């Protein structure tokens, strides 16, 4: 076993898989002047092959190669139904909602004691975000429920297994990948702030179990954290039931909790237990008290960042942790001794001290599903495939992340709550619900094209095995240019304990084992410089901090539902709101509106536009797409793209095929059915964010 490997279950793979070296010898030549050769490396044949399904309305598209897969056949049926709607309807009767799918749903938001029933309103959620409100069953949505990722006879199962084995803690020295059974995942749940009204959650009783879901009484999602915790554990249990994931859950609390709650949480994870309770019985749950009597008050303080830092320490387990920070005391090492980031020094009794393929850190209010796991795994593999490629994509102006270490990251979104009258006007648009982010804005990120960032599993590249002959094979990515800015009190916690990834979130983040080791190297280097080291000294010695990225074609899979849905309509702390890097520009825009008297007498609208941050998921996708087009303008010159990307109305709908593609993008199918949608030259490539050149406006 190599010296830099831990004593068990550590990979011998030395791929610096997640590092995208965006220097002269890697994906991009940042700041280099544009050369003619960079535009001529793709011949006409390649360009023809990359023509997307949106570029033509021909009925001769090849959409039937995956015969025998029920889920693919259902996609074909959906397309046929959409086309029939357009064929049968008169032009004046066509509605833009033909491209959307999903039933009309009721949302119960308040219980009326006088009428003895819950008030509700109806609508459809067309965002593609997996929510606890409109996706009642765990598993990441209907499409993910249909696919058995544990079935290694399918492309999906093989790809998921390959990704886990390549970037996780699997040791190929102990056997081939074929012998690898399950993806080991650790869930770390931060429960600080969980309560029922003004009472700590642990001081109440756990929810009762109901054999018949119909008999379950309705409880407002804002009334108690128990419903959110229950749904989160149900998602973990559903992952175990698939047979593809071996999950362990570490619940972080500030003080000891009643055994009643521990037993209840174990019951929720019944699908994750191994054995029958006898010898060798493996309990999937561990409750960890993170504070001492002296620090309990600090732990409960939501502004302190105490629990967020402890959670980071448990997952990263850097070797410089001291004994009173929950780690085994390190032996004194000289400065010349190379620290091994693969070896964890936290207490061996902690579940987190074992080695896992994937680490998932969430707060009790965040909903992480199988879809989230799958999307993160595939995005990490895509970045690794790009890093392993020798492709160069030269650009006359640098619009690239300054970090060479990119990690897929998540953004929280919330639905409006009827219990907050400030946001009633943002409840719906027509009869559609729109989950919205509040911690980022359109100024928080930019986009870039990463050639060859398409993996068929592990570091295996879809793009001609990473050859330099086709730089138009790859996908568009969002990269964070600002920190995420929560509202109070979480914004103060982020100041005290910043996320491990720049632009990432403390309340929903993931790492593979390989990414964890790379982050530990950075943290060790940073720690060696001392607490007083400035940003420049850290950057010069250790490089830039890891940067958060999101694939454009699977963006909605990285939007995590904030389950209480009470986040919107709250004002940010002055000077700590999204778009802070362009605050002066925003102030000037507001002053200009006042001078023009465009909003005279409409103070509510002015406040809604400037004082509150509500960023719907659909708007984020539109903005990111337009940013990608403007990025492309730097090479091709100004171009007009199809207005259907941002201007869809009742009288000007997308056609059936394009609407079909867009619906699949929103629901994460570009990643789930990659072999069908991403690796075929004529299927939804543009909608999936995998065409460098967008279709021009006709």
C-alpha positions in Angstrom: 0.0 0.0 0.0 1.3 3.4 -0.9 2.6 5.7 1.9 0.0 8.3 1.3 -2.9 6.0 1.7 -4.9 5.6 4.9 -5.1 2.2 6.6 -8.3 1.1 4.8 -10.5 1.8 1.8 -8.5 4.5 0.2 -8.1 4.7 -3.5 -4.8 4.1 -5.2 -5.9 6.4 -8.0 -3.7 9.4 -8.1 -5.8 11.3 -10.6 -5.9 15.0 -9.7 -9.3 14.5 -11.0 -11.1 17.5 -10.0 -8.3 20.0 -10.8 -9.0 22.0 -13.9 -5.6 23.6 -14.6 -6.8 26.7 -16.4 -3.3 27.8 -17.3 -1.4 27.9 -20.6 -1.1 24.2 -20.6 -4.7 23.3 -19.7 -8.2 24.0 -20.9 -7.9 27.7 -21.6 -5.2 30.1 -22.3 -6.4 32.8 -20.0 -5.7 36.3 -21.3 -4.1 35.0 -24.5 -4.9 36.7 -27.8 -7.2 34.8 -30.1 -5.5 32.8 -32.7 -7.1 31.8 -36.0 -6.3 28.2 -35.5 -8.7 28.0 -32.5 -11.6 28.7 -34.8 -10.5 26.3 -37.5 -9.9 23.2 -35.5 -13.5 22.0 -36.2 -14.2 21.1 -39.8 -17.6 21.2 -41.4 -18.3 17.6 -40.8 -17.9 18.0 -37.0 -20.1 21.0 -37.0 -22.8 19.1 -38.9 -22.6 16.3 -36.4 -23.1 18.7 -33.5 -26.3 20.2 -35.0 -28.8 20.0 -32.2 -32.3 18.8 -32.2 -33.6 22.3 -31.8 -31.9 23.5 -35.0 -34.4 21.8 -37.2 -38.1 20.9 -37.2 -37.6 18.0 -39.5 -39.7 14.9 -38.7 -36.8 12.6 -39.6 -34.9 12.9 -36.3 -33.4 9.6 -35.0 -35.2 9.2 -31.7 -35.6 5.5 -31.4 -32.1 3.9 -30.8 -32.8 3.0 -27.2 -35.5 0.5 -27.8 -36.2 -1.7 -24.9 -35.7 0.9 -22.2 -39.1 1.7 -20.7 -38.0 5.1 -19.5 -36.8 6.1 -22.9 -40.0 4.8 -24.5 -41.9 7.0 -22.1 -39.9 10.0 -23.3 -40.9 9.2 -26.9 -44.5 9.0 -25.8 -44.3 12.4 -24.1 -42.8 13.9 -27.3 -45.6 12.3 -29.4 -48.2 13.7 -27.1 -46.7 17.2 -27.2 -46.5 17.1 -31.0 -50.1 16.0 -31.2 -51.2 19.0 -29.1 -49.6 21.3 -31.6 -50.9 19.4 -34.7 -54.5 19.2 -33.4 -54.8 22.8 -32.1 -55.5 25.8 -34.2 -52.6 28.3 -34.1 -54.6 30.7 -32.0 -55.3 28.0 -29.4 -51.7 27.0 -28.8 -50.7 27.8 -25.2 -47.1 28.1 -24.1 -47.8 25.8 -21.2 -48.0 22.9 -23.7 -44.2 22.5 -23.1 -44.7 22.0 -19.4 -45.8 18.8 -17.6 -47.0 17.9 -14.2 -50.4 17.7 -12.6 -52.4 20.6 -11.1 -51.6 20.4 -7.4 -53.0 21.8 -4.2 -50.7 23.4 -1.7 -52.1 23.6 1.9 -50.6 26.5 3.7 -52.7 27.4 6.8 -55.1 25.5 9.0 -58.4 27.4 9.7 -59.8 26.5 13.1 -63.1 28.1 12.4 -63.7 26.0 9.2 -61.7 23.1 10.6 -59.8 22.6 7.4 -56.6 23.7 5.8 -56.7 26.6 3.3 -55.0 25.9 0.0 -54.4 27.1 -3.5 -53.8 25.3 -6.8 -50.9 25.5 -9.2 -48.2 23.7 -11.1 -44.5 23.7 -10.4 -42.8 24.0 -13.7 -39.3 24.8 -12.3 -37.9 21.2 -12.3 -36.7 21.7 -8.7 -37.2 18.7 -6.5 -39.2 20.0 -3.5 -40.8 18.6 -0.4 -43.9 20.6 -1.2 -44.7 19.3 -4.7 -42.7 16.0 -4.9 -44.4 13.9 -2.1 -42.4 10.7 -2.6 -38.6 10.5 -1.8 -36.2 9.6 -4.6 -35.6 12.8 -6.6 -38.7 12.7 -8.7 -40.7 10.3 -10.9 -37.9 10.0 -13.5 -35.3 9.0 -11.0 -37.7 6.5 -9.4 -38.1 4.7 -12.7 -34.4 4.0 -13.1 -32.6 1.3 -11.0 -29.1 2.7 -10.6 -28.0 -0.5 -8.8 -28.6 -2.5 -12.0 -25.1 -2.8 -13.5 -26.6 -4.1 -16.8 -27.7 -0.6 -17.6 -25.6 2.4 -18.7 -26.9 4.5 -15.8 -25.9 1.9 -13.2 -22.5 1.4 -14.7 -21.8 5.1 -14.9 -22.8 5.8 -11.3 -20.7 2.9 -10.0 -17.7 4.0 -12.1 -17.9 7.6 -10.8 -18.1 6.5 -7.2 -15.2 4.0 -7.5 -13.0 6.5 -9.4 -13.3 9.5 -7.1 -14.2 7.8 -3.9 -12.3 5.7 -1.3 -12.3 2.5 -3.4 -9.0 0.7 -3.4 -8.4 -0.8 -6.9 -5.6 -2.8 -5.3 -8.2 -5.0 -3.5 -10.1 -5.8 -6.7 -11.4 -4.6 -10.0 -14.2 -2.0 -10.3 -16.5 -4.8 -11.2 -16.2 -6.2 -7.6 -17.1 -2.8 -6.2 -20.5 -3.2 -4.6 -22.1 0.0 -3.2 -21.3 3.7 -3.2 -20.5 4.6 0.5 -22.0 8.0 1.4 -21.8 9.8 4.7 -24.6 12.3 5.5 -23.7 14.9 8.1 -26.8 16.8 9.3 -26.5 20.1 11.1 -29.6 20.4 13.4 -28.8 23.7 15.1 -31.9 25.9 15.1 -34.3 23.0 14.6 -37.4 23.6 16.7 -41.1 23.6 17.0 -42.2 27.2 17.3 -40.1 28.7 20.1 -39.2 25.3 21.6 -36.2 23.2 20.7 -37.2 20.2 18.6 -35.7 17.7 21.0 -38.0 19.0 23.7 -41.1 17.9 21.8 -42.2 14.4 20.8 -41.3 12.8 17.4 -44.0 12.6 14.7 -46.2 9.5 14.9 -46.0 6.8 12.3 -49.0 6.2 10.1 -49.5 3.0 8.2 -51.9 4.9 5.9 -50.6 8.2 4.6 -54.2 9.4 4.1 -54.7 9.3 7.8 -51.7 11.5 8.5 -52.9 14.9 9.8 -51.7 18.0 7.9 -48.9 20.0 9.6 -47.7 23.3 8.3 -44.1 23.0 7.0 -43.3 26.1 9.1 -44.8 24.7 12.4 -42.0 22.3 13.2 -38.6 21.2 12.0 -39.7 17.5 12.5 -41.4 17.3 9.1 -38.3 18.6 7.3 -36.0 16.2 9.3 -38.4 13.3 8.5 -38.4 14.1 4.8 -34.6 14.4 4.8 -34.2 11.0 6.5 -36.7 9.5 4.1 -34.6 10.5 1.2 -31.5 8.8 2.7 -33.5 5.7 3.4 -34.8 5.7 -0.2 -31.2 5.8 -1.4 -30.3 2.7 0.7 -33.3 0.9 -0.6 -32.1 1.3 -4.2 -29.2 -1.1 -3.3 -26.7 1.2 -4.9 -25.8 3.3 -1.9 -24.5 2.3 1.6 -25.4 5.4 3.6 -24.4 6.4 7.1 -25.9 9.4 8.9 -24.2 11.6 11.5 -26.6 14.0 13.3 -24.9 16.9 14.9 -26.5 18.4 18.0 -25.5 21.0 20.7 -26.6 18.9 23.7 -27.7 15.3 24.4 -31.1 14.5 23.1 -33.7 12.1 24.4 -33.4 8.4 23.4 -36.9 8.7 22.0 -35.7 10.9 19.2 -32.6 8.7 18.5 -34.9 5.6 18.2 -37.3 7.5 15.9 -34.5 8.5 13.6 -33.2 4.9 13.4 -36.7 3.8 12.5 -36.6 6.3 9.6 -33.4 4.6 8.3 -34.7 1.0 8.4 -33.5 0.4 4.8 -29.9 1.3 5.7 -29.4 -1.3 8.5 -27.2 -4.3 7.9 -27.9 -7.5 9.8 -30.7 -8.6 12.1 -29.7 -6.9 15.3 -27.3 -9.6 16.4 -23.5 -9.7 16.1 -22.2 -7.6 13.3 -25.4 -5.4 13.4 -24.5 -2.1 11.8 -26.5 0.9 13.0 -26.6 3.6 10.3 -27.1 6.5 12.7 -24.8 8.3 15.1 -25.8 11.4 17.2 -22.8 13.6 18.0 -22.9 16.2 20.7 -20.6 19.0 19.3 -20.4 21.3 22.3 -19.3 21.1 25.9 -21.2 22.8 28.8 -19.0 25.8 28.3 -19.7 26.2 24.6 -23.4 25.1 24.5 -24.7 28.7 24.3 -22.3 29.5 21.5 -23.4 26.3 19.7 -27.1 27.4 19.8 -26.2 30.9 18.6 -27.1 30.9 14.9 -24.8 33.8 14.3 -21.7 32.1 15.7 -20.9 29.7 12.9 -19.9 27.2 15.6 -21.8 24.2 14.2 -20.8 25.0 10.6 -17.1 25.0 11.5 -17.5 21.7 13.5 -19.2 20.1 10.5 -16.4 21.1 8.2 -13.8 19.7 10.6 -15.6 16.4 10.9 -15.8 15.9 7.2 -12.4 17.3 6.2 -10.6 15.9 9.3 -7.4 18.0 8.7 -4.4 16.7 10.7 -3.9 20.0 12.6 -7.1 19.6 14.6 -6.4 19.7 18.4 -7.8 17.3 20.9 -10.4 19.7 22.2 -11.8 20.2 18.7 -12.9 16.6 18.6 -9.8 15.0 17.0 -7.2 12.7 18.3 -4.1 14.6 19.4 -1.4 14.7 16.8 2.2 13.9 17.4 4.5 16.8 17.0 5.8 17.0 13.4 8.7 19.1 12.1 8.0 21.6 9.4 9.9 19.4 7.0 7.6 16.5 7.5 5.1 16.1 4.7 1.5 15.8 6.1 -0.5 13.1 4.6 -4.0 14.5 3.7 -5.4 11.0 3.2 -5.1 10.0 6.8 -7.9 11.2 9.1 -6.9 12.1 12.7 -10.4 12.5 14.2 -11.6 10.1 16.9 -12.0 6.6 15.4 -15.4 6.1 17.1 -16.8 8.8 14.9 -18.6 7.6 11.8 -17.0 10.4 9.9 -13.5 9.0 10.7 -14.1 6.2 8.3 -13.5 6.6 4.5 -16.4 7.2 2.1 -16.8 7.7 -1.6 -19.0 10.8 -1.0 -19.5 13.2 1.9 -22.8 15.1 2.1 -23.2 18.0 4.5 -26.6 19.6 5.0 -28.6 21.5 7.4 -31.9 20.0 8.6 -33.8 22.5 6.4 -32.1 21.4 3.1 -33.5 18.7 0.9 -30.9 16.5 -0.7 -32.1 13.7 -2.9 -30.8 10.8 -5.1 -31.0 13.3 -8.0 -28.6 15.6 -6.1 -26.2 12.8 -5.4 -26.3 11.6 -9.0 -25.9 15.1 -10.5 -22.9 15.9 -8.2 -21.2 12.6 -9.0 -21.6 13.1 -12.8 -20.5 16.8 -12.7 -17.4 15.9 -10.7 -16.6 13.2 -13.4 -17.2 15.7 -16.2 -14.7 18.1 -14.6 -12.2 15.3 -14.2 -12.6 14.3 -17.9 -11.8 17.9 -18.9 -8.8 18.0 -16.6 -7.4 14.8 -18.1 -7.9 16.1 -21.7 -5.1 17.9 -23.5 -7.6 20.2 -25.2 -7.0 24.0 -25.3 -9.6 26.6 -25.9 -8.0 29.9 -26.4 -9.8 33.2 -25.7 -8.9 36.8 -26.4 -10.3 37.9 -23.0 -10.1 36.0 -19.7 -13.6 35.4 -18.3 -12.6 32.3 -16.4 -12.5 31.2 -12.7 -9.3 32.3 -11.1 -9.0 29.0 -9.2 -7.7 25.8 -10.7 -9.7 23.7 -8.3 -13.4 23.5 -9.3 -16.1 21.7 -7.2 -19.8 21.4 -8.1 -21.8 23.4 -5.6 -25.4 24.0 -4.6 -27.7 26.9 -4.2 -30.8 26.9 -1.9 -34.2 27.9 -3.2 -37.4 28.6 -1.4 -41.1 28.8 -2.3 -43.0 31.7 -0.9 -45.0 31.2 2.2 -48.6 32.4 2.6 -47.8 33.0 6.2 -45.6 35.9 5.2 -47.7 38.7 3.7 -44.7 40.6 2.4 -44.2 38.1 -0.4 -47.8 37.3 -1.3 -47.4 39.2 -4.5 -44.5 36.8 -5.5 -46.6 33.7 -4.8 -47.3 32.7 -8.4 -47.1 33.8 -11.9 -50.3 32.7 -13.6 -50.9 29.3 -12.1 -47.2 28.3 -11.9 -45.2 28.2 -8.7 -41.6 29.5 -8.9 -39.1 28.5 -6.3 -36.5 31.3 -6.0 -33.0 31.8 -4.7 -32.3 34.6 -2.3 -28.6 34.1 -1.6 -27.4 34.8 -5.2 -28.4 37.1 -8.1 -27.4 37.4 -11.7 -24.3 39.2 -10.7 -23.1 36.3 -8.5 -21.8 34.1 -11.3 -20.4 34.1 -14.8 -20.3 31.3 -17.5 -17.6 29.6 -19.4 -17.2 26.8 -21.9 -15.1 23.8 -20.8 -14.1 21.6 -23.7 -14.2 17.9 -23.2 -16.0 18.2 -19.9 -18.2 15.2 -20.7 -17.6 11.9 -19.0 -19.0 8.5 -19.8 -17.9 7.4 -16.3 -14.8 8.1 -14.3 -12.2 10.0 -16.4 -13.4 8.4 -19.6 -14.0 11.2 -22.1 -17.0 11.2 -24.5 -15.2 13.6 -26.7 -13.0 11.3 -28.8 -11.1 10.2 -25.7 -9.9 13.7 -25.1 -8.3 14.5 -28.5 -7.6 18.1 -29.4 -9.4 17.8 -32.7 -12.8 18.9 -31.5 -13.0 21.8 -29.0 -16.7 22.2 -29.6 -17.4 19.0 -27.6 -18.0 19.9 -24.0 -20.5 21.9 -22.0 -21.2 25.3 -20.5 -20.7 25.9 -16.8 -21.6 28.6 -14.3 -18.8 29.6 -12.0 -19.3 31.6 -8.8 -17.9 35.1 -8.8 -19.4 36.1 -5.4 -19.9 34.5 -2.0 -23.5 33.3 -1.4 -25.2 35.8 0.9 -27.8 34.5 3.2 -30.0 36.7 5.3 -29.5 37.2 9.1 -28.5 35.3 11.2 -26.8 32.9 8.7 -24.9 35.7 7.0 -23.0 36.3 10.2 -22.3 32.6 10.6 -20.8 32.6 7.1 -18.5 35.4 8.2 -17.3 33.3 11.1 -17.1 30.0 9.3 -16.9 30.5 5.5 -17.8 27.6 3.2 -14.9 25.4 2.2 -15.7 26.3 -1.5 -15.8 29.9 -2.6 -19.3 30.6 -3.8 -20.6 27.4 -2.1 -23.0 27.0 0.7 -22.6 25.9 4.3 -26.1 24.4 4.2 -25.8 22.0 1.3 -22.4 20.8 0.0 -20.7 17.6 -1.1 -17.2 16.3 -1.6 -15.8 13.1 -3.1 -12.9 11.5 -1.2 -10.5 12.8 -3.8 -11.8 16.3 -3.5 -11.6 16.1 0.3 -7.9 15.2 0.1 -7.2 18.2 -2.2 -9.1 20.5 0.2 -7.1 19.2 3.2 -3.9 20.1 1.4 -5.1 23.6 0.9 -6.3 23.9 4.6 -3.0 22.5 5.9 -1.0 25.0 3.8 -3.3 27.9 5.0 -3.0 26.8 8.6 0.8 26.7 8.4 0.8 30.4 7.5 -0.9 31.3 10.8 -4.1 33.2 11.6 -2.7 36.6 10.6 -1.8 35.7 7.1 -3.6 37.9 4.5 -5.4 36.8 1.4 -2.4 37.5 -0.9 0.0 35.5 1.2 -2.4 32.6 1.3 -2.9 32.7 -2.5 0.8 33.0 -3.2 1.7 30.0 -1.0 -1.4 27.8 -1.3 -3.1 28.9 -4.5 -6.7 30.1 -4.9 -9.5 28.6 -2.8 -11.7 26.0 -4.5 -14.3 27.6 -6.7 -18.0 26.5 -6.9 -19.3 25.6 -10.4 -22.7 24.4 -11.7 -23.3 22.7 -15.1 -25.8 24.8 -17.2 -27.5 21.8 -18.6 -28.3 20.3 -15.2 -28.6 23.5 -13.2 -31.9 22.7 -11.5 -30.4 19.5 -10.0 -28.1 21.9 -8.0 -31.0 24.0 -6.6 -31.8 22.6 -3.2 -35.2 23.2 -1.7 -35.2 25.0 1.7 -38.0 23.0 3.1 -39.6 25.5 5.6 -40.1 27.8 2.6 -39.9 31.0 4.7 -36.7 32.5 3.3 -38.2 34.8 0.7 -39.3 38.3 1.5 -36.6 39.0 4.1 -34.3 41.9 3.7 -30.5 41.3 3.6 -28.1 42.9 6.0 -26.9 46.2 4.6 -23.7 45.6 2.5 -24.2 41.9 2.7 -26.5 41.0 -0.1 -26.1 39.2 -3.5 -24.6 41.5 -6.2 -22.3 43.1 -3.6 -19.5 43.4 -6.2 -21.8 45.6 -8.3 -23.5 47.5 -5.4 -22.6 50.9 -6.9 -24.2 50.0 -10.2 -27.4 48.9 -8.5 -27.6 52.2 -6.5 -27.1 54.2 -9.7 -29.9 52.3 -11.4 -32.3 53.0 -8.5 -31.3 56.7 -8.6 -31.9 56.8 -12.3 -35.4 55.4 -11.9 -36.2 58.0 -9.3 -35.0 60.8 -11.5 -37.1 59.6 -14.4 -40.0 59.1 -12.0 -40.7 55.8 -13.6 -41.9 54.4 -10.3 -43.5 57.5 -8.9 -46.0 56.6 -6.2 -45.1 52.9 -6.5 -43.0 52.5 -3.4 -44.0 48.8 -3.0 -42.7 48.0 -6.5 -39.5 49.9 -6.0 -38.8 48.1 -2.7 -39.6 44.8 -4.3 -37.2 45.5 -7.1 -34.3 46.7 -5.0 -34.7 45.9 -1.3 -35.6 42.2 -1.6 -33.7 39.5 -3.4 -36.0 37.0 -5.2 -34.3 35.1 -8.0 -36.6 32.5 -9.6 -35.0 29.3 -10.9 -36.4 29.9 -14.4 -34.9 33.4 -14.5 -31.6 32.0 -13.3 -31.6 29.6 -16.2 -32.4 32.3 -18.7 -29.7 34.7 -17.3 -27.1 31.9 -17.4 -27.9 31.1 -21.0 -27.7 34.7 -22.1 -24.4 35.0 -20.3 -23.1 32.0 -22.2 -24.2 33.6 -25.5 -22.5 36.9 -24.6 -19.3 34.9 -23.7 -19.5 33.3 -27.1 -19.8 36.8 -28.7 -16.2 37.4 -27.6 -15.1 34.9 -30.3 -17.8 35.0 -32.9 -18.9 38.6 -32.6 -22.4 39.8 -31.6 -25.1 37.3 -32.5 -28.8 37.0 -32.1 -30.1 33.7 -30.6 -33.6 32.3 -30.7 -35.9 34.5 -28.6 -37.5 31.3 -27.3 -34.7 31.1 -24.7 -36.1 34.1 -22.9 -39.3 35.3 -24.6 -42.0 32.6 -24.5 -45.6 33.8 -24.6 -49.1 32.4 -25.2 -49.0 33.5 -28.8 -45.4 32.5 -29.4 -44.7 29.1 -27.8 -41.7 26.9 -28.3 -42.3 24.1 -30.7 -43.1 20.6 -29.4 -39.5 19.3 -29.8 -37.8 22.2 -28.2 -40.3 22.3 -25.3 -39.8 18.6 -24.9 -36.0 19.2 -24.6 -36.4 22.1 -22.2 -38.7 20.0 -19.9 -36.1 17.2 -19.7 -33.4 19.7 -18.9 -35.3 21.1 -16.0 -35.9 17.7 -14.5 -32.3 16.6 -14.7 -32.6 14.1 -17.5 -29.5 15.4 -19.5 -27.5 13.8 -16.7 -29.6 10.8 -15.8 -30.0 9.7 -19.5 -26.6 10.9 -20.6 -26.1 8.0 -23.0 -29.3 9.0 -24.7 -29.3 12.8 -24.6 -25.6 13.8 -24.1 -23.8 11.2 -26.2 -25.9 11.4 -29.3 -25.2 14.0 -31.9 -28.8 14.9 -32.7 -30.6 15.0 -29.4 -31.2 18.2 -27.3 -27.5 19.1 -27.1 -28.2 22.8 -27.2 -30.9 22.6 -24.5 -28.6 20.5 -22.4 -25.9 23.2 -22.5 -23.6 21.0 -24.7 -23.3 23.1 -27.8 -20.7 25.8 -28.0 -22.6 27.7 -30.7 -26.2 28.5 -30.1 -28.8 28.4 -32.8 -29.0 31.8 -34.4 -32.3 33.7 -34.7 -33.9 32.8 -38.0 
